[in-house]
């Protein structure tokens, strides 16, 4: 998922290393950025659970990843021209 979003938004990744716990992306054009991010999430099967336009923050509902026994919740925060993405992964099923 993170690679899809990075390719679809006109941006430059600021921190993208193996041990990073979040993705920070600098956005050149912030016009309607919340709507653009919402559209990308929707196109990839995510549902917005909580959206705060004043704080520029949203959280997705849990989504089961394809061919996996893992659910993912994305949290996205927009600060000026930086988009910060974090996520929480949940294991499902019996292991």
N, C-alpha and C positions, 0 to 999 in steps of 0.2 A: 504493500500500500504506500509506503513512504516514497518509493521510487516513482510511482504513478503521479502522485501529487507534485513532486519536485519537477517532473518533466512537463506537466500541464500548466504550471504557473510560471510566468516570466520572472525568473528569480535566480539567485546565486546562493548556494548552500554555504552557511558560515561554519557550522560544526557538523562533521559527518565522519566520525571515526567509530571504530568497532565497539568501544566501551561507552560511547555516549548514551545517555538515557533520554535525550530529547533531540529534536531536530529544530534548528533555527534557520530560517530562510529570510533573506533580505528581498523585499519587493520594490521594484522601481515604480510601478503604477499602482497606487493604493485605492484608486477609484472603485467603489463597490466591492472591495476585497472580501467582505463577509459573504456577499451573494455569490461571488466567484468560487470561494472555498466550499460553500454550501452546495453549489451545483456539482463540483467535482466529487464531493462525498456522496451525494445522491446518485450520481452516475455509476459509482462503484458499490452501490448497495447499502450504504450507511443511512441511518435515520437519526436526525438531530433530536436529542432528548431535552436539552436545555440550551437556550440561546439568550445572551444578554447583549443587546446592541450598544448599550451605554458603556459597558466594560469591555466590549469586543472579545467575548469569550463564548465558546460553546463546547458541549460534550455530546458525544454520540451514544446511542443505545448499544448494548452488546451485540456484536455480530460474530457469527461462527465463521472462521476462516475456511476456505475451500480445502477439501482433502486433509483436514486437520481436526484434532479434538481440542481446539483452542478457541476461546472467545476473546474479542478485542474491543476495548472501549478507548476511543480517541478523545483527547482534550486539546483544544486549540485556543490560543490566546494571541491577539494581534496588538502589538505595541508599536505605535508610530509606523515605521516601514518594516518591522520585523514580525514574522509569524513564528510562534513557538508551538511545536507539536509534541505532546507526550502521550503515552498510552499505557493502559493496564491490560495485561493478558491473564486470562483465567483458563485453567485446565478443566476440561469437562470429560465425563465418562469415567470408566474404571481403569485403573492402571495397576 
